[in-house]
Amino acid sequence: MMFDPMYFVILAPGFILAGWAAIKVKGNFARYSKVRASRGMTGAQVAREILRRNNINDVDVVETGGALSDHYDPRTRTVRLSPDVYQLPSVASIAVAAHEVGHAIQHAKDYAPLALRSAAVPIARIGSYAPWIIMIGGFLLQMTGMVYLGVILFTGTVAFQLITLPVEFDASARAKHELEHLGLATASDSVGVKKVLSAAAMTYVAGALTAILTLLYYLLRLGIIGGSSDD
């Protein structure tokens, strides 16, 4: 169980997609970080303008450390933007900033999938490490019951990944709409905006696919599907 070729065979599509998505995200962000946004507005300015035009007055926009660390925190109602996004007037900056504000708009409009994902965060945090410990322990101790418990817990991680997809896709759709509708991006900007957001979306697809394939692997390994088990 410590080295199982079947694991890499089953997970290969997820690994390939994740690697490709990571390359596309970094490449598109780097490329469009060098392209100045037509309106000359920074990511922070665009974020605040979208919030203002949507009459959302209880969300702060702040700078946070790290590269590509941008996110919306629903607990504190804060859009946190990495230095390059916060400070630079680039096409990449306004795309990422608008996406994070898309989450703030979701929150303001009580978008159900966002509320569901927020509620599932504690389960996802536990599911990120506990199932592996339990499953590995179960295999090493040859205790099938422990492995089953680990698999059950891991389904929470899979569910979280699946819930994340509509949340992220919708935030990107809102971002593109707001930028175009409010005149914060021109037609030439929109080409880069779409490429940056599409690449980012693929990272979430890759995460969901990898989680599903991992669950499939354990179900096959246990004989729950496929009709056999080496346990």
N, C-alpha and C positions, 0 to 999 in steps of 0.2 A: 504493500500500500504506500510505502514511502516514495516509490517511483513507479508510476503506472503510465505506460505509453498511451493508454486509452484516454487519460485525462487530457493530454496535449492534443490528441487527435480531435476530441470533441470540442475542446476550448479554442482550437486554432482559428475559426472564423471570428470569434470575439477578440482574440489577441490581435489579429490582422487589422480588423476594423478599428480597434482602439489605437493601434500604432499609427494607422493612416490618419485618423481623426486628430490625433495629437500633433502630427506634422502639419496638417492643414490649418489647425487653429493657430499655431505659432507662426506659420508662414504667412497666412492672410493678415494676422494682427500686425506682424512686423512690416509687411508690405504697405498696408493701409494706414499704419502709424506715420508713414512718411508722406502721405497724401493729405494736404491741408484741406479741411472742410470748407466748402464754398462760403459759408456764412461767417467763418472765422471764429466760431464759438468753441470753447473747451467742453469737455465732457461734463464738467460740473455745471457750467452755464446751461447747457442743453437739458440736463436733468432737472435743474430748478425751473427752467422755463416750461417744460412739459408738466411738471407738478402744478405750477401756477396756473397754466391754462386749463388744467383739469380740476381746478379749485380744491386741490389737496394741500392743505396748509399745515398738517401735523406730521410731515415727514421731513427729516433732516438729510442733507447731502454732505457727507464728510469724506476726507481722504483717509485711506488706510494703507498700511505697509504691504509690501510684497508685490510680485508680478502676477497679473491676471487673477488677483484675489478679490475681484469685484463681486458684490452680492447685496441682496436686500435682506435686512434683519426685521422680520415681522414683529418680534418681541419689543423692540425699541423703536420701530417705525423709522428705520434709518437706511438710506442708500449709501453703501460704503464703496468707494471707488479707489482703485490702485493709482499711484502717482501719475503714471503716463496717461491714464484715462481722465483723471481729475484735472490735470494741468494742461494737456495738449489740445490744440484745436485741429485734431485729425479726424479723418473719416472713421478710423477704427475706434477712436475715443467716443464719438457721438453714437456709434452703433452699440457699443457695450453699455454706455451710460443709459441710453434709451431702453435697452433690454432690462436693466435692473429697475428702472422706473416702471417698466411694464409690470413687474411684480408688485410694486407699490400700488399701481392702479388696480391690479387684481385684488389686492387686500382691501382697498377702499370700496370696491364693488362686490365684496364678499364672494369672490370666485371660489366655488366649492372645491375643486381639485387642490387649490393652494391651501385651503383650510385643512383638507384631509392630509396633505403632505406634512404640514406643520405639526399636526397631531401625531403623525407617525414617526417623527424625528427621534424621540426617545427609543422607540422599538428598533429603528434602523441603527442607532448607535450601539445598542446591545448586540444587534445582529451582525455588526461589523467584525466582532472578535469572538463572542461567546460560542457561536456554532462551531467554529473551527477548533477551538479548544476541546469542546465536547466530542466532536466527531473524531478527531485524531486520538483523543483519549479512549474513545470507544473502540476504534480499530486496534489500537495497541493492546488494550486489555481484552480484546475479543468480546466486548459487551455490545451486542447488537442494539439493545435498548437505548444505550447512550447515543449511538450513531443516529438512530431514528429521531431522538430528541433534538440532536444537532440539526438534522435536516428540516425538522418542523420549524425550528427557530430561524433557519436560513431562509425559509419561505417569506419571512417578514422583510428581509433585505430585498428579495426579488420583487415583492409587492411595492416596496418603497421606490425602487427603480422604475417600475411601470407607472406609478402615480406621477413620478417626476416628469415623464415625457410630455403629457398634455400641458403641464404647468409651464415648461420651458418653451414648447412650441407656441403656446398662446402669448407668452411674454414677448417673444421675437416678433410675432405678428402685430402685436400692439405697438412695439417699438417702431417697426417700419411704417405703420399707419400714422403714428403721432409725428414722426419726423417729416413725412410727406404732407400730411394734412395741415400741420402747423407751419409749413414752409421753412423748417429748420434744416432740411437737406434738399439739394437740387437733384435733378435726374442723374447727373454725373456722379453725385455722392451715393445715390441709391444703389448703384452697381456694387460698389465696395461694401456698403452696409449689408447688403444681402449675402455677399460672400463671407464676410466675417461672422454673421449670425448663423448662416447655414453650416459652416464648419464647426461652430460651437455646439450646434444642435446635434451633430453627429457624435460628439463625445458622450452625450446622454444616451443616444441609441446604442453606442458601443457598450456603455456600462450596463444597460438593461439586457442586451444580448449576452454579455459575458455572465451576468447573474443567472439568466435562464439556462444557459448551457452548463454552468456549474451545478445547478440544481438537477438538471438532466443527468449529468455524470453520476451524482450520488444516488439518484433513483435507479439508474442502471446497475451501479456497483452493488446496491443492496438487493437487486432482483425485484424491486417494487414494480418496475416496468421491464420488459424484455424477458421475463420468466425464469431468470437464473441469478444466482449470487455466488461469489467466491468466498463469502464471509464464513 
